[in-house]
Amino acid sequence: MKIFELDKENLVPWNGFIGVFVVLASFFVVQILAALAIIIIPLIEGKTYKQAIDWLSSTSFHQFIYVFLAEFLTVAVLIGFAKLYNAKLNLVGLRKFKFTDLLYGTLAYIIYFAVFLVTVVIVRLIYPALNVSQKQNVGFSSSAGTLAMTLAFISLVILPPIAEEIMVRGFLYGSFKKFSPKIIAALLASLFFGAAHLPEGVGGLLWIGFIDTFILSMTLIYFREKTGGLYAGMFAHGLKNFVAFLSLYVFASTTVFIK
């Protein structure tokens, strides 16, 4: 079967291992740099590191600036990396947008959600102690008022789907495909995506979030291959985060997760 064979067409021009390293390094380093760029202000004013961190999370505006910087710089670094190889961006899924991407994105969300529900039922039968109601720490706890909620919406529903699809389903998956079959590349990229959300649990690792994000990633990679682009995944990802945003901030539920 093709999914167990190396993809010999439409591969990125760079070494796959180098690509994986660049993606992972940019993910961690850029977040640190974005945080430092924000907290440098209170540090210069003489505040302690803890006070500076508290200042960063004190308002929706500070958190929005951090998210914007982190997402923007991550995408900029990855696109800059691709340009070093004179690579066409359609190789990582940034082709011309098609309106059918919206239809595929809706279908992707429906499939993801159905698979997630079935998986949770099965996992709970095997491991009843799984906490499906664990709270997720996504910041913006002080969001109140139209402006604060708008900034939270942009930071959680719009920016992550764009940046994370480019990073994970574009560059990371594309790099893994350079030296492994599609199914292995999909599993590796999805494991990373799920693991990146594990620390977001309140009171412990967010295992239900790991399951959720892993299934989402596998679904979006399928549609990445099917459509040849990232836009269906961006739409499905954004739809997922929109539902989670409503659940967390409008209906005050904790059973749906931001990706």
N, C-alpha and C positions, 0 to 999 in steps of 0.2 A: 504494500500500500504506500501511496505517496507520502503520507504523514510520517512514515518511518524511514524515509529516504532523505538524503541531503538535497536541499533545493539548489538547483544549478542555474536558475534564472532569477533575474531581478534582485541580485544580492548587492549589499553595500560594498563599496570598494575598499574599505579599511579592514585591517585584521580584526577578526571577531573578538579576540581576547582584549585587544586594545580598546575596542568599542565598549565592551562591558565595563572595563576599568574606568573609562572616561565618564560613562553614565553614572556609575556608582559614586565616583569621586565628586562629580558635580552635584549629585544629590545631597551628599553630606556637607561638602565644603561650602556650597552656596548658601545653605541654610544658616551655617555659622556666620558667614560673612554678612548676610542680610541682617541677622540679629545684632551683630557688632556695629553695623552701620547705623542702627537705630539707637542702641543703648549708649553709644559713644557720647551722646548729648548729656544725659544725666551723669555719666562718669566724669566728663569734663567739669561739670558743675560741682564735683566733689562727693557725689553719692556713692555708696558702696555698690558692689556688683549685685547683691541681692535686691537692693533698692532699685537699681537700674532695670533688673528683670521684672520686678513688680510694676515698674513704670511702663514697660513695654506692653504688659497685659492689662494695663489699667483702663484703657479706652479702646473702643472699636476702631478709631482712626489709627492709633499706633499699630494695632494688629493688622489692619488693612494694608498699611505701608509695608509691614514686614512680609505679608503674603505676596503682595505685588512684586516686591523686590526679589524674593526667593524664586517665584515662578518665572518672572521675566528674565532674570539672570541665568536660570537653568536652561531655558529655551535658547537664549542668546549663545551660551557656551556650546550647546550641542549643534546648533546651526553653524556656528563658527568652526567647529570641529569638522563638520561635513564639507564646508567650503575649502578647508585645507586639502581635501581630496578631490575638489572640483566635482563633488557628487551632486546629482540631481535630487532634489528633495522629494520627488515622487517615489524614490526608493525607500523612504521611511514613511510613506503614506500621505505626504503633503502634495497630493495631486489637485486638480481642479475640482471644486465642489460641484456636486450634482444634487438635484432636489430629491432623487431617489434615496440619498443618504438619510434623509429624515424618516422615510418609511422603514428602511433597514434598521435605523437607530431605535425606532419604536418597537420593532419586532425583537431586536436584541434585548431591550429592557424586559419585555414580556417573558422571553425565554429565560433570561437570567433569574428573574423573580420566581418563576415556576420551579426552576432547578434548585434555587436556594431554599425554598419552602420544603421541598421533598427531602433535600439533604439534611436540613435541620431536624426533621422528623426522624430520619434514619439515625443520625448521630445521637439524638436524645434517647433513642431506644438502646443504643450501645453504651452511651455514656450519659446517664440521667443527670449527672451533676453539672452539665454544661449550663452556664449562666447566660440565658438568652436575653435577659433584661439588664445586663451590665451597662452602666453609663459610659458614654464616650466623651473624652475631653477634646473638644475641637476649638476651644477658645471662645471669644466673644460672649462670655458669660454676663458681661455688663451691658449688653446691647439693649437699648431702650430708646424709643423714638424713631421717627422715619429715617433720619440720616444714618443712625447707627445700624438699623436693620438693613438699610440699603447697602452699606459697606460690608456687613456680614454676608448678605446675599451674594454680592460680587465675589467676595473672598472665598466662599464655600461652594457656590453653585456654578459660577462662570469660569473663574481662573483655574482651579484644579483640573477640571475635565480637559481643558485645552493643553495645559502644560504636562499633565501626567500621561495623556494619550501620546503626545509627541515623545516624551521621555521613555515610557514603558512599552507601549504597543508599537512605537516607531523605532527609536534608536536601540533600546535594550533588546527587544524581540528580534529586530533586524540583525543585531550583532550576534546574538545567540544562534541565529539561523546560519551564520557564516560557517560554523563548525559543528553543528548538530542538526538532526532531523527536526522537522517542524513541530512535532508533538513534544519533543524534549525541550526545544526552545520555548514553546508555549508554557510548559510546566515550570521551567526555570524562571521565566519572566513573571509568571503568576505567583510563584512562591515568594519572589522578592516583593512583589506588590502587596501580598498578604502580610508578609513579615514586617513591612514598613508601617503597617497599621496596628501591629500588636501592642506597642507601648502606649497607645492612646486610651487604654482602659483606665477607669477610675477604680483604684483599689487592687489592681493586678493586670496581668496581660489580657488583652481583649481577644480571646479565642473565637468568640462568635463573629467578631469583626474580621478576623483572619479568614474564616470560612466564607464569609460574605464577599470579601474583596477578592479572594482566590477564584471563586465562581464567576464573579463579574469579569475578572481579567481573562479567564479562559473563554468566556462568551464573546468578549470584545475582540480577542485575537482571532476567533473564528470569522467574525464579520470584517476584521481587518484584511484577512485573506480573501474573503468572498467578494468584497467591494473594491479591493485594491487601494483603499484609502483609510484615513483615520476619522473622517467626519461622522460616520454612523456611530462609531464608538464615542466620539465627543458628545453627540446628542444623547445617546443612551446614558452615558456617564453623568451628563448634566441633568437629565431627567431623574436619575436615581438620587443625585444630591439634592434636587429640588424637593422630592418627596421627603427626604431625610430632613431638609431644612424646615419644612412645614411641621414635621413630626417633633423636631427638637425645640423649635422656637415659637411655633404657633399653637400646636396642640400639646406641647410639653410631654411628649412620649420619649422613651429611651430605647426603643426596640428597632429603630432604623438607623443606619450608619452613613455618615459622610465619607466619601472616598477622596 
